[in-house]
Amino acid sequence: MHFTNKTIIITGASAGIGRTLSLSLAQQGANLVLAARDATALAEVADACHKGGGNAIAIPTDVTQPQACQHLIEQAIATFGQIDILVNNAGISMLAPFEQVTDLSIFEQVMQVNYLGAVYCTHYALPYLKTSRGLLVAISSLCGKTAVPTRTGYVASKHALQGFCDTLRIELRGTGVDVLVVSPGFVATDIRKRAFGADGQTLGNSPRDESRGNMSVEECVRQILRAMEKRQREQIMTPKGKVIPWVKLIAPGIVDRLAAKAAGWKS
C-alpha cells in the first residue's frame, strides 16, 4: 500500500503517536482527516501537515459521542469522497492500584475512549472502507495482550479493543478490508502524565522513570507505517512482547513477574 492520495482518518491526532503519524503520512502526500478534542492543537497539526506536503482537515471530535464520530466520517466523505484507512488511535490511561481507586467513573471513561470510540468510528466508516477495500488500524498496546498492575481499566479497554478487532477481521473476510492491531510497549509520549489517578484527576507527572526503556515516537510510527504498507494483521513492537503470548501458555507466572517488574510494582 502506498499512501499518496489515500484518505486517512486518524483519531487522537493532536499529540503523541497520532501527531507524528499524521506528519509522516503528510510527507507521503496523503489526504488526512485529523480528529481530537483539542481544537487548537489539532489545527496546528493540520497546518504542519499542509506544510509537509499533504492535504489535511481538522475535525474536533470527542470519540465517546457516537454523533461526533458520525460527523467525522461524514466530513471525510464530503471533503475527499472516500475513506481508505481509519486509524483508531485516540486513547487515555489510568495508573492506580484497584483497591486505591475512589472514583469508579475512571473505568467508564477509559472504556469509552479506548474501546467504544473505536467501535463508533469503525461503525460509521465501515461501508466506505468496504467500497475502497481499505484498512482498519487500531493502536492498541501490549496491555491488550497481558495484564499490567496499576492499569486495570486500561488493560481491560485494550483487551476489549483486541477482541473487537479480531472478531471483526473474521467477519470481514472476503470483503477486501484488512484489520491491523498495533501493540506498542512503553513509548515516549505524555500518555502516562495525562493518565487518571485513583481520584479521577489527571496525574500530571508519570510515576514511571521515563528516562529509560521507552521506544521513541518516531520508531513507533516507523513500525506502524511498515505494518500498514504490508496490511499486516498485527504489529507487536518489542521482542519481549512477541514472546509473552507463548510464555503465557507454559509459564504464566513468569509473565506476571515480568509485567510487575516493568510497571515497578512491588507486592
C-alpha positions as CSV (number, residue, x, y, z in Angstrom):
1,M,0.0,0.0,0.0
2,H,1.2,3.5,-0.9
3,F,-0.3,6.5,0.9
4,T,-0.2,9.1,-1.8
5,N,-3.8,10.5,-2.4
6,K,-5.2,8.0,0.1
7,T,-7.8,9.4,2.5
8,I,-6.8,8.5,6.1
9,I,-8.7,9.3,9.2
10,I,-6.6,9.5,12.4
11,T,-8.2,9.9,15.8
12,G,-6.1,11.3,18.7
13,A,-4.1,13.2,16.1
14,S,-3.3,16.3,18.2
15,A,-0.3,14.8,20.1
16,G,2.0,11.8,20.6
17,I,1.7,8.9,18.2
18,G,-1.2,10.4,16.3
19,R,0.6,13.7,15.6
20,T,3.8,12.1,14.4
21,L,1.9,9.5,12.3
22,S,-0.1,12.4,10.7
23,L,3.1,14.3,9.8
24,S,4.7,11.2,8.4
25,L,1.7,10.4,6.2
26,A,1.5,14.1,5.0
27,Q,5.1,13.8,3.7
28,Q,3.8,10.9,1.5
29,G,1.0,13.0,0.1
30,A,-1.9,11.6,1.9
31,N,-5.3,13.2,2.4
32,L,-5.7,13.4,6.2
33,V,-8.8,13.8,8.3
34,L,-7.5,14.6,11.8
35,A,-9.6,14.2,14.9
36,A,-9.1,15.0,18.6
37,R,-10.8,17.0,21.3
38,D,-8.2,19.8,21.5
39,A,-9.2,22.0,18.6
40,T,-6.2,24.4,18.9
41,A,-3.6,21.6,18.9
42,L,-5.4,19.8,16.1
43,A,-5.4,22.9,13.9
44,E,-1.6,23.2,14.4
45,V,-1.1,19.6,13.3
46,A,-3.2,20.2,10.2
47,D,-1.2,23.3,9.3
48,A,2.0,21.3,9.8
49,C,0.7,18.6,7.5
50,H,-0.1,21.1,4.8
51,K,3.4,22.4,5.0
52,G,4.7,18.9,4.9
53,G,3.1,18.1,1.6
54,G,-0.3,16.6,2.5
55,N,-3.9,17.7,2.4
56,A,-5.4,17.9,5.9
57,I,-8.6,18.9,7.6
58,A,-9.1,19.2,11.3
59,I,-12.4,18.0,12.8
60,P,-12.6,18.5,16.6
61,T,-14.1,15.2,17.8
62,D,-15.0,13.6,21.1
63,V,-14.9,9.9,20.1
64,T,-17.0,9.0,23.2
65,Q,-20.0,10.5,21.4
66,P,-21.5,8.4,18.5
67,Q,-22.9,11.5,16.8
68,A,-19.5,13.2,16.8
69,C,-17.9,10.0,15.2
70,Q,-20.6,10.0,12.6
71,H,-19.9,13.7,11.8
72,L,-16.2,12.9,11.5
73,I,-16.9,10.3,8.9
74,E,-19.4,12.5,7.0
75,Q,-16.8,15.3,6.8
76,A,-14.2,12.9,5.5
77,I,-16.5,11.9,2.7
78,A,-17.7,15.4,2.0
79,T,-14.2,16.6,1.6
80,F,-12.3,13.8,-0.1
81,G,-15.1,11.5,-1.4
82,Q,-13.7,8.3,0.0
83,I,-12.0,6.6,3.1
84,D,-9.1,4.3,2.5
85,I,-7.8,3.9,6.1
86,L,-9.2,4.5,9.5
87,V,-6.7,4.7,12.4
88,N,-8.3,4.4,15.8
89,N,-5.6,5.9,17.9
90,A,-7.4,8.0,20.5
91,G,-6.5,6.8,23.9
92,I,-6.3,7.6,27.6
93,S,-4.8,5.7,30.5
94,M,-5.1,5.2,34.3
95,L,-2.4,4.5,36.9
96,A,-3.6,3.3,40.3
97,P,-3.9,0.1,42.2
98,F,-7.5,-1.0,42.0
99,E,-8.1,-1.1,45.8
100,Q,-7.0,2.5,46.0
101,V,-9.4,3.8,43.4
102,T,-12.0,6.2,44.8
103,D,-13.6,7.4,41.6
104,L,-15.1,4.4,39.7
105,S,-16.0,6.6,36.7
106,I,-12.4,6.2,35.6
107,F,-13.3,2.8,34.2
108,E,-16.2,4.1,32.2
109,Q,-14.2,7.0,30.8
110,V,-11.2,4.8,29.8
111,M,-13.5,2.2,28.2
112,Q,-15.4,4.9,26.3
113,V,-12.3,6.5,24.7
114,N,-10.1,3.4,24.1
115,Y,-12.8,0.9,23.1
116,L,-16.2,2.4,22.3
117,G,-14.6,5.3,20.5
118,A,-13.0,2.8,18.1
119,V,-16.4,0.9,17.8
120,Y,-18.3,4.1,16.9
121,C,-15.8,5.4,14.3
122,T,-15.5,1.9,12.8
123,H,-19.3,1.5,12.6
124,Y,-19.7,4.7,10.5
125,A,-16.6,4.2,8.4
126,L,-17.0,0.6,7.5
127,P,-19.3,1.0,4.5
128,Y,-16.8,3.3,2.9
129,L,-13.8,1.1,3.8
130,K,-15.6,-1.8,2.1
131,T,-16.0,0.3,-1.0
132,S,-12.3,1.2,-1.1
133,R,-11.2,-2.3,0.1
134,G,-9.4,-0.3,2.8
135,L,-7.6,-0.8,6.0
136,L,-8.8,-0.6,9.6
137,V,-6.0,0.2,12.1
138,A,-6.3,0.0,15.9
139,I,-3.4,1.4,18.0
140,S,-3.7,-0.9,21.0
141,S,-0.9,-1.8,23.5
142,L,0.9,-4.8,24.9
143,C,-1.6,-4.3,27.7
144,G,-4.1,-5.8,25.2
145,K,-2.1,-9.0,25.3
146,T,-1.3,-9.3,29.0
147,A,-2.0,-7.8,32.4
148,V,-0.1,-5.0,34.0
149,P,-0.6,-3.9,37.6
150,T,-2.0,-0.4,38.4
151,R,-3.7,-0.4,34.9
152,T,-6.8,-2.4,35.4
153,G,-9.1,-0.1,33.5
154,Y,-6.6,0.5,30.7
155,V,-5.8,-3.2,30.3
156,A,-9.5,-4.1,30.2
157,S,-10.1,-1.5,27.5
158,K,-7.2,-2.7,25.4
159,H,-8.3,-6.4,25.7
160,A,-11.7,-5.3,24.6
161,L,-10.2,-3.5,21.6
162,Q,-8.2,-6.5,20.7
163,G,-11.2,-8.8,20.9
164,F,-13.3,-6.4,18.8
165,C,-10.7,-6.2,16.0
166,D,-10.0,-10.0,16.0
167,T,-13.7,-10.7,15.6
168,L,-14.3,-8.0,13.0
169,R,-11.4,-9.4,11.0
170,I,-13.1,-12.7,10.7
171,E,-16.4,-11.1,9.8
172,L,-14.7,-9.1,7.0
173,R,-13.0,-12.0,5.3
174,G,-13.7,-11.8,1.6
175,T,-14.6,-8.1,1.6
176,G,-11.1,-6.7,0.9
177,V,-11.0,-4.9,4.2
178,D,-7.9,-5.7,6.3
179,V,-7.7,-5.2,10.1
180,L,-4.4,-4.3,11.7
181,V,-3.8,-4.2,15.5
182,V,-0.7,-2.4,16.6
183,S,0.7,-3.2,20.1
184,P,3.4,-0.9,21.3
185,G,5.2,-1.2,24.6
186,F,6.3,1.9,26.5
187,V,6.5,4.8,24.0
188,A,8.0,8.3,24.8
189,T,4.7,10.2,24.9
190,D,2.7,12.1,27.6
191,I,0.0,9.4,28.0
192,R,1.2,8.5,31.5
193,K,1.3,12.1,32.6
194,R,-2.2,12.5,31.3
195,A,-3.4,9.3,32.9
196,F,-6.2,9.2,35.6
197,G,-5.1,8.7,39.2
198,A,-7.1,7.0,41.9
199,D,-9.2,10.0,42.5
200,G,-10.1,10.5,38.8
201,Q,-7.8,13.5,38.4
202,T,-5.0,13.7,35.8
203,L,-1.7,12.7,37.4
204,G,0.3,15.5,35.7
205,N,3.5,13.5,36.2
206,S,4.4,10.0,35.3
207,P,5.1,7.7,38.2
208,R,7.5,5.8,35.9
209,D,11.1,6.6,35.2
210,E,10.6,8.0,31.6
211,S,14.3,8.4,31.0
212,R,14.8,4.7,30.2
213,G,13.1,1.8,28.5
214,N,10.9,3.9,26.1
215,M,10.7,3.5,22.4
216,S,10.8,6.8,20.5
217,V,7.6,8.0,18.9
218,E,9.5,8.1,15.6
219,E,10.4,4.4,15.8
220,C,6.9,3.5,16.8
221,V,5.5,5.4,13.8
222,R,8.0,3.8,11.5
223,Q,6.8,0.4,12.6
224,I,3.2,1.4,12.2
225,L,3.7,2.7,8.7
226,R,5.6,-0.5,7.7
227,A,2.7,-2.7,9.1
228,M,0.2,-0.5,7.2
229,E,2.1,-0.8,4.0
230,K,2.1,-4.6,4.3
231,R,-1.5,-4.7,5.5
232,Q,-0.4,-6.9,8.4
233,R,-2.9,-8.3,10.9
234,E,-0.7,-7.4,13.9
235,Q,2.4,-5.5,14.7
236,I,3.8,-6.3,18.2
237,M,6.7,-3.9,18.7
238,T,9.1,-5.3,21.2
239,P,10.9,-8.7,21.4
240,K,9.5,-9.2,24.9
241,G,6.0,-8.5,23.6
242,K,6.4,-11.1,20.8
243,V,7.5,-13.8,23.3
244,I,4.9,-13.1,26.0
245,P,1.9,-14.9,24.4
246,W,3.9,-18.1,24.0
247,V,5.4,-17.9,27.5
248,K,1.9,-17.4,29.0
249,L,0.9,-20.8,27.6
250,I,3.6,-22.7,29.6
251,A,4.7,-20.4,32.4
252,P,2.1,-17.7,33.1
253,G,3.7,-16.9,36.5
254,I,6.8,-15.7,34.7
255,V,4.8,-13.3,32.6
256,D,3.1,-11.9,35.7
257,R,6.5,-11.2,37.3
258,L,7.8,-9.6,34.2
259,A,4.7,-7.3,34.0
260,A,5.1,-6.4,37.6
261,K,8.7,-5.5,37.2
262,A,8.0,-3.4,34.1
263,A,5.4,-1.4,36.0
264,G,7.6,-1.0,39.0
265,W,5.1,-2.9,41.1
266,K,6.2,-4.3,44.5
267,S,3.7,-6.5,46.2
